[in-house]
Amino acid sequence: MLHKAKALKGRQLIATDGAIGSVADFYFDDQFWAIRYLVAETGSWLTGRAVLLSPYAVDSVSADGKEIVTALSRKQIEASPSIESNKPVSKQFEESYYGYYGWPSYYGGPLMWGSYPSISRDPEYWAAPEPGKNSWDPHLRSVREVTGYHILATEGEIGHVSDFIIDDESWAIRYLVVDSSNWLPGKKVLVSSDWIEKVSWETATVSVRLTREAIKSAPDYVEEALLEREYETRLHGHYQRPGYWQAEQGVVDPTR
């Protein structure tokens, strides 16, 4: 199911033995545009440290997005590797984190989830034959940080990032919601993460391989409406691009 990142923020996080806090932010990587951690706001329970939850920890997301249920206990989370709330996520922390929980690292192979095309907590799935190793160094960014970045089409700016659409099965960011009100008053559009050409962290811009004219005539995105496959099909058809649901997950060209 697809959820807006803003709608998931503030939602309650549930451990196997009680509530642990709420969603404050998300970290994603800039190669696969996949959510790597949910950042938890734990109030007075665990002060002075950031609590990060990998999608491996998520058991389910309620249909209304009001609760995110994890497969971890409060004790497990409390004893997990610590990271200070004002520090970036280091490779050393991630190695300790994944080792502590016994999950395969997402950067240990060429696919979205390392050596696997999709996420699963099934040990038998992890035991399946692995493709050739092709590790990569993740560059994690926060949804909060990238919100507001300017979106550049092939001929110039079209607006700014106002939200992200997250798939709670793969934990991929499927779309960026673009507020184009300074260019097209009253219009918001969706841009697939597959259509992103590059991100400049220095200039806070996201470049997409789309023309302004194509974006102008794209199907309108109404935030209040449920994002359904019928609309996605029309959107991808308008740009003459295949839908992510049509393609087998595999190695993604980092220059896409």
C-alpha positions as protocol buffer text, in pm:
chain_id: "A"
residue {
  index: 1
  type: MET
  ca { x: 0 y: 0 z: 0 }
}
residue {
  index: 2
  type: LEU
  ca { x: 116 y: 354 z: -73 }
}
residue {
  index: 3
  type: HIS
  ca { x: 136 y: 617 z: 201 }
}
residue {
  index: 4
  type: LYS
  ca { x: 238 y: 980 z: 208 }
}
residue {
  index: 5
  type: ALA
  ca { x: 540 y: 1037 z: 430 }
}
residue {
  index: 6
  type: LYS
  ca { x: 368 y: 1332 z: 599 }
}
residue {
  index: 7
  type: ALA
  ca { x: 73 y: 1109 z: 683 }
}
residue {
  index: 8
  type: LEU
  ca { x: 302 y: 854 z: 849 }
}
residue {
  index: 9
  type: LYS
  ca { x: 489 y: 1112 z: 1055 }
}
residue {
  index: 10
  type: GLY
  ca { x: 356 y: 1128 z: 1407 }
}
residue {
  index: 11
  type: ARG
  ca { x: 198 y: 784 z: 1381 }
}
residue {
  index: 12
  type: GLN
  ca { x: 233 y: 556 z: 1680 }
}
residue {
  index: 13
  type: LEU
  ca { x: 501 y: 288 z: 1682 }
}
residue {
  index: 14
  type: ILE
  ca { x: 405 y: -32 z: 1861 }
}
residue {
  index: 15
  type: ALA
  ca { x: 648 y: -292 z: 2000 }
}
residue {
  index: 16
  type: THR
  ca { x: 542 y: -644 z: 2091 }
}
residue {
  index: 17
  type: ASP
  ca { x: 496 y: -531 z: 2451 }
}
residue {
  index: 18
  type: GLY
  ca { x: 368 y: -177 z: 2419 }
}
residue {
  index: 19
  type: ALA
  ca { x: 406 y: 161 z: 2252 }
}
residue {
  index: 20
  type: ILE
  ca { x: 757 y: 295 z: 2193 }
}
residue {
  index: 21
  type: GLY
  ca { x: 686 y: 638 z: 2049 }
}
residue {
  index: 22
  type: SER
  ca { x: 598 y: 790 z: 1715 }
}
residue {
  index: 23
  type: VAL
  ca { x: 750 y: 838 z: 1370 }
}
residue {
  index: 24
  type: ALA
  ca { x: 957 y: 1157 z: 1351 }
}
residue {
  index: 25
  type: ASP
  ca { x: 1136 y: 1116 z: 1018 }
}
residue {
  index: 26
  type: PHE
  ca { x: 1276 y: 870 z: 764 }
}
residue {
  index: 27
  type: TYR
  ca { x: 1624 y: 804 z: 626 }
}
residue {
  index: 28
  type: PHE
  ca { x: 1653 y: 689 z: 264 }
}
residue {
  index: 29
  type: ASP
  ca { x: 1942 y: 616 z: 31 }
}
residue {
  index: 30
  type: ASP
  ca { x: 2006 y: 812 z: -287 }
}
residue {
  index: 31
  type: GLN
  ca { x: 2073 y: 510 z: -509 }
}
residue {
  index: 32
  type: PHE
  ca { x: 1759 y: 301 z: -478 }
}
residue {
  index: 33
  type: TRP
  ca { x: 1538 y: 564 z: -314 }
}
residue {
  index: 34
  type: ALA
  ca { x: 1437 y: 316 z: -47 }
}
residue {
  index: 35
  type: ILE
  ca { x: 1355 y: 386 z: 316 }
}
residue {
  index: 36
  type: ARG
  ca { x: 1636 y: 244 z: 530 }
}
residue {
  index: 37
  type: TYR
  ca { x: 1525 y: 364 z: 873 }
}
residue {
  index: 38
  type: LEU
  ca { x: 1222 y: 503 z: 1048 }
}
residue {
  index: 39
  type: VAL
  ca { x: 1334 y: 758 z: 1306 }
}
residue {
  index: 40
  type: ALA
  ca { x: 1140 y: 720 z: 1630 }
}
residue {
  index: 41
  type: GLU
  ca { x: 1052 y: 995 z: 1873 }
}
residue {
  index: 42
  type: THR
  ca { x: 1048 y: 811 z: 2207 }
}
residue {
  index: 43
  type: GLY
  ca { x: 977 y: 1100 z: 2444 }
}
residue {
  index: 44
  type: SER
  ca { x: 1122 y: 1040 z: 2789 }
}
residue {
  index: 45
  type: TRP
  ca { x: 1172 y: 666 z: 2737 }
}
residue {
  index: 46
  type: LEU
  ca { x: 1514 y: 679 z: 2566 }
}
residue {
  index: 47
  type: THR
  ca { x: 1653 y: 1029 z: 2588 }
}
residue {
  index: 48
  type: GLY
  ca { x: 1977 y: 1151 z: 2430 }
}
residue {
  index: 49
  type: ARG
  ca { x: 1984 y: 896 z: 2148 }
}
residue {
  index: 50
  type: ALA
  ca { x: 1814 y: 843 z: 1817 }
}
residue {
  index: 51
  type: VAL
  ca { x: 1610 y: 526 z: 1786 }
}
residue {
  index: 52
  type: LEU
  ca { x: 1623 y: 390 z: 1433 }
}
residue {
  index: 53
  type: LEU
  ca { x: 1399 y: 112 z: 1309 }
}
residue {
  index: 54
  type: SER
  ca { x: 1484 y: -72 z: 989 }
}
residue {
  index: 55
  type: PRO
  ca { x: 1190 y: -179 z: 772 }
}
residue {
  index: 56
  type: TYR
  ca { x: 1300 y: -531 z: 870 }
}
residue {
  index: 57
  type: ALA
  ca { x: 1153 y: -448 z: 1210 }
}
residue {
  index: 58
  type: VAL
  ca { x: 811 y: -352 z: 1073 }
}
residue {
  index: 59
  type: ASP
  ca { x: 542 y: -617 z: 1099 }
}
residue {
  index: 60
  type: SER
  ca { x: 254 y: -417 z: 955 }
}
residue {
  index: 61
  type: VAL
  ca { x: 122 y: -71 z: 880 }
}
residue {
  index: 62
  type: SER
  ca { x: -246 y: -18 z: 948 }
}
residue {
  index: 63
  type: ALA
  ca { x: -455 y: 69 z: 642 }
}
residue {
  index: 64
  type: ASP
  ca { x: -519 y: 418 z: 778 }
}
residue {
  index: 65
  type: GLY
  ca { x: -150 y: 459 z: 862 }
}
residue {
  index: 66
  type: LYS
  ca { x: -225 y: 543 z: 1225 }
}
residue {
  index: 67
  type: GLU
  ca { x: -19 y: 259 z: 1371 }
}
residue {
  index: 68
  type: ILE
  ca { x: 303 y: 93 z: 1266 }
}
residue {
  index: 69
  type: VAL
  ca { x: 348 y: -239 z: 1442 }
}
residue {
  index: 70
  type: THR
  ca { x: 698 y: -380 z: 1488 }
}
residue {
  index: 71
  type: ALA
  ca { x: 823 y: -731 z: 1560 }
}
residue {
  index: 72
  type: LEU
  ca { x: 1061 y: -606 z: 1830 }
}
residue {
  index: 73
  type: SER
  ca { x: 1025 y: -580 z: 2206 }
}
residue {
  index: 74
  type: ARG
  ca { x: 1104 y: -265 z: 2401 }
}
residue {
  index: 75
  type: LYS
  ca { x: 1396 y: -447 z: 2563 }
}
residue {
  index: 76
  type: GLN
  ca { x: 1543 y: -538 z: 2223 }
}
residue {
  index: 77
  type: ILE
  ca { x: 1519 y: -178 z: 2108 }
}
residue {
  index: 78
  type: GLU
  ca { x: 1666 y: -41 z: 2430 }
}
residue {
  index: 79
  type: ALA
  ca { x: 1967 y: -277 z: 2405 }
}
residue {
  index: 80
  type: SER
  ca { x: 2028 y: -207 z: 2035 }
}
residue {
  index: 81
  type: PRO
  ca { x: 2339 y: -15 z: 1920 }
}
residue {
  index: 82
  type: SER
  ca { x: 2314 y: 347 z: 2020 }
}
residue {
  index: 83
  type: ILE
  ca { x: 2347 y: 650 z: 1798 }
}
residue {
  index: 84
  type: GLU
  ca { x: 2341 y: 1006 z: 1923 }
}
residue {
  index: 85
  type: SER
  ca { x: 2046 y: 1207 z: 1797 }
}
residue {
  index: 86
  type: ASN
  ca { x: 2271 y: 1477 z: 1647 }
}
residue {
  index: 87
  type: LYS
  ca { x: 2509 y: 1241 z: 1468 }
}
residue {
  index: 88
  type: PRO
  ca { x: 2484 y: 1108 z: 1110 }
}
residue {
  index: 89
  type: VAL
  ca { x: 2434 y: 736 z: 1049 }
}
residue {
  index: 90
  type: SER
  ca { x: 2780 y: 582 z: 1007 }
}
residue {
  index: 91
  type: LYS
  ca { x: 2874 y: 259 z: 832 }
}
residue {
  index: 92
  type: GLN
  ca { x: 3015 y: 136 z: 1163 }
}
residue {
  index: 93
  type: PHE
  ca { x: 2679 y: 191 z: 1332 }
}
residue {
  index: 94
  type: GLU
  ca { x: 2495 y: 12 z: 1051 }
}
residue {
  index: 95
  type: GLU
  ca { x: 2725 y: -290 z: 1069 }
}
residue {
  index: 96
  type: SER
  ca { x: 2668 y: -313 z: 1445 }
}
residue {
  index: 97
  type: TYR
  ca { x: 2296 y: -255 z: 1404 }
}
residue {
  index: 98
  type: TYR
  ca { x: 2237 y: -527 z: 1144 }
}
residue {
  index: 99
  type: GLY
  ca { x: 2469 y: -764 z: 1327 }
}
residue {
  index: 100
  type: TYR
  ca { x: 2276 y: -711 z: 1652 }
}
residue {
  index: 101
  type: TYR
  ca { x: 1943 y: -799 z: 1495 }
}
residue {
  index: 102
  type: GLY
  ca { x: 2080 y: -1069 z: 1264 }
}
residue {
  index: 103
  type: TRP
  ca { x: 1941 y: -909 z: 949 }
}
residue {
  index: 104
  type: PRO
  ca { x: 2126 y: -902 z: 616 }
}
residue {
  index: 105
  type: SER
  ca { x: 2263 y: -559 z: 528 }
}
residue {
  index: 106
  type: TYR
  ca { x: 2090 y: -374 z: 248 }
}
residue {
  index: 107
  type: TYR
  ca { x: 2422 y: -257 z: 100 }
}
residue {
  index: 108
  type: GLY
  ca { x: 2581 y: -604 z: 80 }
}
residue {
  index: 109
  type: GLY
  ca { x: 2478 y: -673 z: -279 }
}
residue {
  index: 110
  type: PRO
  ca { x: 2355 y: -512 z: -601 }
}
residue {
  index: 111
  type: LEU
  ca { x: 1979 y: -524 z: -537 }
}
residue {
  index: 112
  type: MET
  ca { x: 1745 y: -295 z: -346 }
}
residue {
  index: 113
  type: TRP
  ca { x: 1783 y: -509 z: -34 }
}
residue {
  index: 114
  type: GLY
  ca { x: 2144 y: -610 z: -80 }
}
residue {
  index: 115
  type: SER
  ca { x: 2151 y: -961 z: -220 }
}
residue {
  index: 116
  type: TYR
  ca { x: 1772 y: -980 z: -239 }
}
residue {
  index: 117
  type: PRO
  ca { x: 1517 y: -809 z: -463 }
}
residue {
  index: 118
  type: SER
  ca { x: 1262 y: -763 z: -184 }
}
residue {
  index: 119
  type: ILE
  ca { x: 1252 y: -738 z: 193 }
}
residue {
  index: 120
  type: SER
  ca { x: 1168 y: -1042 z: 406 }
}
residue {
  index: 121
  type: ARG
  ca { x: 1238 y: -1161 z: 759 }
}
residue {
  index: 122
  type: ASP
  ca { x: 1217 y: -1526 z: 650 }
}
residue {
  index: 123
  type: PRO
  ca { x: 1556 y: -1697 z: 716 }
}
residue {
  index: 124
  type: GLU
  ca { x: 1481 y: -1943 z: 435 }
}
residue {
  index: 125
  type: TYR
  ca { x: 1458 y: -1649 z: 198 }
}
residue {
  index: 126
  type: TRP
  ca { x: 1801 y: -1528 z: 311 }
}
residue {
  index: 127
  type: ALA
  ca { x: 1938 y: -1878 z: 254 }
}
residue {
  index: 128
  type: ALA
  ca { x: 1843 y: -1864 z: -114 }
}
residue {
  index: 129
  type: PRO
  ca { x: 2128 y: -1848 z: -366 }
}
residue {
  index: 130
  type: GLU
  ca { x: 2275 y: -1500 z: -375 }
}
residue {
  index: 131
  type: PRO
  ca { x: 2375 y: -1309 z: -691 }
}
residue {
  index: 132
  type: GLY
  ca { x: 2730 y: -1188 z: -736 }
}
residue {
  index: 133
  type: LYS
  ca { x: 2837 y: -951 z: -464 }
}
residue {
  index: 134
  type: ASN
  ca { x: 2845 y: -586 z: -557 }
}
residue {
  index: 135
  type: SER
  ca { x: 2847 y: -387 z: -235 }
}
residue {
  index: 136
  type: TRP
  ca { x: 2794 y: -12 z: -240 }
}
residue {
  index: 137
  type: ASP
  ca { x: 2828 y: 275 z: 4 }
}
residue {
  index: 138
  type: PRO
  ca { x: 2491 y: 419 z: 106 }
}
residue {
  index: 139
  type: HIS
  ca { x: 2445 y: 793 z: 131 }
}
residue {
  index: 140
  type: LEU
  ca { x: 2153 y: 842 z: 365 }
}
residue {
  index: 141
  type: ARG
  ca { x: 1936 y: 1152 z: 356 }
}
residue {
  index: 142
  type: SER
  ca { x: 1634 y: 1240 z: 562 }
}
residue {
  index: 143
  type: VAL
  ca { x: 1288 y: 1305 z: 424 }
}
residue {
  index: 144
  type: ARG
  ca { x: 1277 y: 1617 z: 639 }
}
residue {
  index: 145
  type: GLU
  ca { x: 1600 y: 1748 z: 480 }
}
residue {
  index: 146
  type: VAL
  ca { x: 1499 y: 1690 z: 118 }
}
residue {
  index: 147
  type: THR
  ca { x: 1147 y: 1833 z: 157 }
}
residue {
  index: 148
  type: GLY
  ca { x: 1167 y: 2173 z: -8 }
}
residue {
  index: 149
  type: TYR
  ca { x: 1437 y: 2081 z: -262 }
}
residue {
  index: 150
  type: HIS
  ca { x: 1375 y: 2240 z: -602 }
}
residue {
  index: 151
  type: ILE
  ca { x: 1274 y: 2011 z: -890 }
}
residue {
  index: 152
  type: LEU
  ca { x: 1438 y: 2078 z: -1226 }
}
residue {
  index: 153
  type: ALA
  ca { x: 1288 y: 1955 z: -1553 }
}
residue {
  index: 154
  type: THR
  ca { x: 1495 y: 1948 z: -1873 }
}
residue {
  index: 155
  type: GLU
  ca { x: 1421 y: 2318 z: -1938 }
}
residue {
  index: 156
  type: GLY
  ca { x: 1420 y: 2455 z: -1586 }
}
residue {
  index: 157
  type: GLU
  ca { x: 1251 y: 2457 z: -1247 }
}
residue {
  index: 158
  type: ILE
  ca { x: 897 y: 2328 z: -1204 }
}
residue {
  index: 159
  type: GLY
  ca { x: 847 y: 2345 z: -828 }
}
residue {
  index: 160
  type: HIS
  ca { x: 970 y: 2191 z: -505 }
}
residue {
  index: 161
  type: VAL
  ca { x: 940 y: 1862 z: -317 }
}
residue {
  index: 162
  type: SER
  ca { x: 644 y: 1877 z: -80 }
}
residue {
  index: 163
  type: ASP
  ca { x: 608 y: 1510 z: 14 }
}
residue {
  index: 164
  type: PHE
  ca { x: 709 y: 1151 z: -62 }
}
residue {
  index: 165
  type: ILE
  ca { x: 496 y: 849 z: -149 }
}
residue {
  index: 166
  type: ILE
  ca { x: 620 y: 534 z: 29 }
}
residue {
  index: 167
  type: ASP
  ca { x: 535 y: 174 z: -57 }
}
residue {
  index: 168
  type: ASP
  ca { x: 496 y: -18 z: 272 }
}
residue {
  index: 169
  type: GLU
  ca { x: 571 y: -355 z: 107 }
}
residue {
  index: 170
  type: SER
  ca { x: 911 y: -280 z: -48 }
}
residue {
  index: 171
  type: TRP
  ca { x: 971 y: 42 z: 147 }
}
residue {
  index: 172
  type: ALA
  ca { x: 1067 y: 212 z: -177 }
}
residue {
  index: 173
  type: ILE
  ca { x: 993 y: 579 z: -230 }
}
residue {
  index: 174
  type: ARG
  ca { x: 772 y: 546 z: -537 }
}
residue {
  index: 175
  type: TYR
  ca { x: 705 y: 914 z: -602 }
}
residue {
  index: 176
  type: LEU
  ca { x: 803 y: 1264 z: -503 }
}
residue {
  index: 177
  type: VAL
  ca { x: 509 y: 1501 z: -466 }
}
residue {
  index: 178
  type: VAL
  ca { x: 596 y: 1824 z: -645 }
}
residue {
  index: 179
  type: ASP
  ca { x: 429 y: 2151 z: -550 }
}
residue {
  index: 180
  type: SER
  ca { x: 430 y: 2350 z: -875 }
}
residue {
  index: 181
  type: SER
  ca { x: 214 y: 2637 z: -749 }
}
residue {
  index: 182
  type: ASN
  ca { x: 473 y: 2902 z: -842 }
}
residue {
  index: 183
  type: TRP
  ca { x: 460 y: 2778 z: -1202 }
}
residue {
  index: 184
  type: LEU
  ca { x: 117 y: 2616 z: -1232 }
}
residue {
  index: 185
  type: PRO
  ca { x: -111 y: 2761 z: -962 }
}
residue {
  index: 186
  type: GLY
  ca { x: -313 y: 2498 z: -781 }
}
residue {
  index: 187
  type: LYS
  ca { x: -138 y: 2201 z: -942 }
}
residue {
  index: 188
  type: LYS
  ca { x: 61 y: 1926 z: -775 }
}
residue {
  index: 189
  type: VAL
  ca { x: 227 y: 1649 z: -972 }
}
residue {
  index: 190
  type: LEU
  ca { x: 394 y: 1318 z: -899 }
}
residue {
  index: 191
  type: VAL
  ca { x: 743 y: 1234 z: -1023 }
}
residue {
  index: 192
  type: SER
  ca { x: 856 y: 872 z: -1002 }
}
residue {
  index: 193
  type: SER
  ca { x: 1189 y: 814 z: -829 }
}
residue {
  index: 194
  type: ASP
  ca { x: 1279 y: 609 z: -1140 }
}
residue {
  index: 195
  type: TRP
  ca { x: 1272 y: 929 z: -1346 }
}
residue {
  index: 196
  type: ILE
  ca { x: 1523 y: 1115 z: -1132 }
}
residue {
  index: 197
  type: GLU
  ca { x: 1844 y: 1187 z: -1318 }
}
residue {
  index: 198
  type: LYS
  ca { x: 2051 y: 1331 z: -1034 }
}
residue {
  index: 199
  type: VAL
  ca { x: 2034 y: 1502 z: -698 }
}
residue {
  index: 200
  type: SER
  ca { x: 2260 y: 1790 z: -608 }
}
residue {
  index: 201
  type: TRP
  ca { x: 2294 y: 1805 z: -232 }
}
residue {
  index: 202
  type: GLU
  ca { x: 2506 y: 2121 z: -266 }
}
residue {
  index: 203
  type: THR
  ca { x: 2237 y: 2319 z: -451 }
}
residue {
  index: 204
  type: ALA
  ca { x: 1936 y: 2138 z: -298 }
}
residue {
  index: 205
  type: THR
  ca { x: 1794 y: 2040 z: -638 }
}
residue {
  index: 206
  type: VAL
  ca { x: 1650 y: 1725 z: -794 }
}
residue {
  index: 207
  type: SER
  ca { x: 1678 y: 1690 z: -1174 }
}
residue {
  index: 208
  type: VAL
  ca { x: 1426 y: 1476 z: -1363 }
}
residue {
  index: 209
  type: ARG
  ca { x: 1426 y: 1347 z: -1721 }
}
residue {
  index: 210
  type: LEU
  ca { x: 1095 y: 1510 z: -1807 }
}
residue {
  index: 211
  type: THR
  ca { x: 999 y: 1819 z: -2006 }
}
residue {
  index: 212
  type: ARG
  ca { x: 800 y: 2105 z: -1859 }
}
residue {
  index: 213
  type: GLU
  ca { x: 535 y: 2058 z: -2127 }
}
residue {
  index: 214
  type: ALA
  ca { x: 492 y: 1688 z: -2041 }
}
residue {
  index: 215
  type: ILE
  ca { x: 462 y: 1773 z: -1672 }
}
residue {
  index: 216
  type: LYS
  ca { x: 211 y: 2050 z: -1745 }
}
residue {
  index: 217
  type: SER
  ca { x: -22 y: 1807 z: -1926 }
}
residue {
  index: 218
  type: ALA
  ca { x: 22 y: 1519 z: -1679 }
}
residue {
  index: 219
  type: PRO
  ca { x: -280 y: 1382 z: -1491 }
}
residue {
  index: 220
  type: ASP
  ca { x: -354 y: 1602 z: -1191 }
}
residue {
  index: 221
  type: TYR
  ca { x: -261 y: 1464 z: -851 }
}
residue {
  index: 222
  type: VAL
  ca { x: -521 y: 1526 z: -582 }
}
residue {
  index: 223
  type: GLU
  ca { x: -369 y: 1476 z: -237 }
}
residue {
  index: 224
  type: GLU
  ca { x: -700 y: 1400 z: -72 }
}
residue {
  index: 225
  type: ALA
  ca { x: -772 y: 1111 z: -310 }
}
residue {
  index: 226
  type: LEU
  ca { x: -650 y: 757 z: -253 }
}
residue {
  index: 227
  type: LEU
  ca { x: -357 y: 681 z: -483 }
}
residue {
  index: 228
  type: GLU
  ca { x: -483 y: 386 z: -686 }
}
residue {
  index: 229
  type: ARG
  ca { x: -330 y: 173 z: -961 }
}
residue {
  index: 230
  type: GLU
  ca { x: -567 y: 318 z: -1223 }
}
residue {
  index: 231
  type: TYR
  ca { x: -419 y: 664 z: -1168 }
}
residue {
  index: 232
  type: GLU
  ca { x: -63 y: 526 z: -1160 }
}
residue {
  index: 233
  type: THR
  ca { x: -124 y: 349 z: -1492 }
}
residue {
  index: 234
  type: ARG
  ca { x: -248 y: 672 z: -1651 }
}
residue {
  index: 235
  type: LEU
  ca { x: 48 y: 864 z: -1509 }
}
residue {
  index: 236
  type: HIS
  ca { x: 311 y: 622 z: -1638 }
}
residue {
  index: 237
  type: GLY
  ca { x: 127 y: 592 z: -1970 }
}
residue {
  index: 238
  type: HIS
  ca { x: 130 y: 970 z: -2011 }
}
residue {
  index: 239
  type: TYR
  ca { x: 508 y: 971 z: -1982 }
}
residue {
  index: 240
  type: GLN
  ca { x: 539 y: 648 z: -2181 }
}
residue {
  index: 241
  type: ARG
  ca { x: 732 y: 488 z: -1898 }
}
residue {
  index: 242
  type: PRO
  ca { x: 678 y: 137 z: -1760 }
}
residue {
  index: 243
  type: GLY
  ca { x: 526 y: 106 z: -1415 }
}
residue {
  index: 244
  type: TYR
  ca { x: 741 y: -20 z: -1131 }
}
residue {
  index: 245
  type: TRP
  ca { x: 486 y: -296 z: -1077 }
}
residue {
  index: 246
  type: GLN
  ca { x: 551 y: -426 z: -1430 }
}
residue {
  index: 247
  type: ALA
  ca { x: 924 y: -472 z: -1400 }
}
residue {
  index: 248
  type: GLU
  ca { x: 1118 y: -733 z: -1213 }
}
residue {
  index: 249
  type: GLN
  ca { x: 1329 y: -581 z: -938 }
}
residue {
  index: 250
  type: GLY
  ca { x: 1698 y: -610 z: -1016 }
}
residue {
  index: 251
  type: VAL
  ca { x: 2018 y: -413 z: -1045 }
}
residue {
  index: 252
  type: VAL
  ca { x: 1941 y: -45 z: -1080 }
}
residue {
  index: 253
  type: ASP
  ca { x: 2164 y: 175 z: -1289 }
}
residue {
  index: 254
  type: PRO
  ca { x: 2288 y: 442 z: -1045 }
}
residue {
  index: 255
  type: THR
  ca { x: 2294 y: 691 z: -1335 }
}
residue {
  index: 256
  type: ARG
  ca { x: 1922 y: 647 z: -1403 }
}
